[in-house]
């Protein structure tokens, strides 16, 4: 019974906290020119390709290690 009450309390806390996130004001509009001589598009130019490649490589290495560990485990 305690297990179910704990789950209910956690789910309720998550729902309440997610509703409060919607009550934030939107950010102010950017200043003219964004600090440059011409108006720049929002978002900038972050290099996403490198980070995604690193995450994929780490995920592949982790998956390969898990497969290796499963195959290496002796059968009982």
WOBEL-V642474 format. One record per residue. SS is DSSP state (alpha for helix, beta for strand, coil for the rest). D_LAST is the distance of its C-alpha to the last C-alpha in whole Angstrom. Layout:
# WOBEL-V642474
ss->SS d_last->D_LAST
ss->SS d_last->D_LAST
This chain:
# WOBEL-V642474
ss->coil d_last->37
ss->alpha d_last->37
ss->alpha d_last->34
ss->alpha d_last->36
ss->alpha d_last->39
ss->alpha d_last->38
ss->alpha d_last->37
ss->alpha d_last->40
ss->alpha d_last->42
ss->alpha d_last->39
ss->alpha d_last->40
ss->alpha d_last->44
ss->alpha d_last->44
ss->alpha d_last->43
ss->alpha d_last->45
ss->alpha d_last->48
ss->alpha d_last->47
ss->alpha d_last->47
ss->alpha d_last->51
ss->alpha d_last->52
ss->alpha d_last->51
ss->coil d_last->54
ss->coil d_last->57
ss->coil d_last->57
ss->coil d_last->60
ss->coil d_last->60
ss->coil d_last->60
ss->coil d_last->64
ss->coil d_last->65
ss->coil d_last->65
ss->coil d_last->68
ss->alpha d_last->70
ss->alpha d_last->69
ss->alpha d_last->65
ss->alpha d_last->67
ss->coil d_last->68
ss->coil d_last->71
ss->coil d_last->70
ss->coil d_last->68
ss->coil d_last->64
ss->coil d_last->62
ss->coil d_last->59
ss->coil d_last->56
ss->coil d_last->56
ss->coil d_last->55
ss->coil d_last->51
ss->coil d_last->49
ss->alpha d_last->46
ss->alpha d_last->45
ss->alpha d_last->43
ss->alpha d_last->42
ss->alpha d_last->40
ss->alpha d_last->39
ss->alpha d_last->37
ss->alpha d_last->35
ss->alpha d_last->34
ss->alpha d_last->33
ss->alpha d_last->31
ss->alpha d_last->30
ss->alpha d_last->28
ss->alpha d_last->27
ss->alpha d_last->25
ss->alpha d_last->24
ss->alpha d_last->23
ss->alpha d_last->21
ss->alpha d_last->19
ss->alpha d_last->18
ss->alpha d_last->17
ss->alpha d_last->15
ss->alpha d_last->13
ss->alpha d_last->13
ss->alpha d_last->12
ss->coil d_last->9
ss->coil d_last->6
ss->coil d_last->4
ss->coil d_last->0
